[in-house]
Amino acid sequence: MTISDLDLPKEICTHELTDATRLATQLADDVAGTLSAAIEASGVASLLVSGGRSPIAFFEALSSRPLDWSHVQIGLVDERRVPVDQADSNEALVRQYLLRNQAAAATFVGLYREAPTHEEAARLSGQSINELRRPIDVVVLGMGEDGHTASLFPGNPGLAAALDSQCLDSCVPMRAPVAPYERISLSYPVLASARRRYLAIQGSAKLETLRQALRSDPLQMPIRAFLDQPLEIYWCP
Ligand SMILES: O=C(O)[C@H](O)[C@@H](O)[C@H](O)[C@H](O)COP(=O)(O)O
């Protein structure tokens, strides 16, 4: 099975690449072009990226693209509630692989905030997201095999509110089924309002997850919330 075998809504555009290196390179070209167009149009561009392991090659490729990075704001779609010098930190991942080479000139707005409670940390993170140019120009989502995206995980008491198109909170406290358990996630309205949304996934297991998500609902598989609107899906075996 490949991505072209899925019965996806017509708003979704798919890109099938032969391997992860080609996916990273083509996605970096696409995102760099979109950011350059945004800078051309309004003088600034905002980009939100996901953490995890898959984006590393994409970050490395994008970091070398020649665009006016001094006019680019980079943020995260989610964060683990760990200090930014820890290996599990998405900020640490972005600083190591994306904020280097040409992209070192970009402005990074992190999500991690020290706070006495998970809820207060999410509230403070939401304030930092409001520093970014809105609507966000580019969002690059990942997806877990359970159908989560960002840190919108099934089974969370706050998931329905976070997926509500009227959710007023930019960031929400979430719990992941794997450590580090406490997460901060952007809510559906912030992610869905991005001018251009990408989903980058690899392998047959995630293709099967996407196939199941098409027949599921967002509360069971949160990625489903993003499949009824324009989305560029990059996939390789
Ligand atoms: O903080 C995170 O872990 C990510 O933001 C998360 O949403 C990620 O995109 C998926 O879990 C896929 O992760 P992989 O790319 O490692 O499979």
The ligand as a Gaussian input file, in Angstrom:
#p B3LYP/6-31G(d) Opt

LIG

0 1
 O        6.791000      15.964000      20.608000
 C        6.603000      15.074000      19.776000
 O        6.940000      13.878000      19.942000
 C        5.999000      15.387000      18.435000
 O        5.611000      16.656000      18.267000
 C        4.976000      14.366000      18.093000
 O        3.710000      14.806000      17.786000
 C        5.543000      13.632000      16.894000
 O        5.338000      14.384000      15.714000
 C        4.927000      12.279000      16.744000
 O        4.981000      11.620000      17.997000
 C        5.714000      11.472000      15.702000
 O        6.998000      11.297000      16.206000
 P        8.122000      10.553000      15.300000
 O        8.405000      11.499000      14.174000
 O        9.296000      10.396000      16.231000
 O        7.511000       9.259000      14.839000

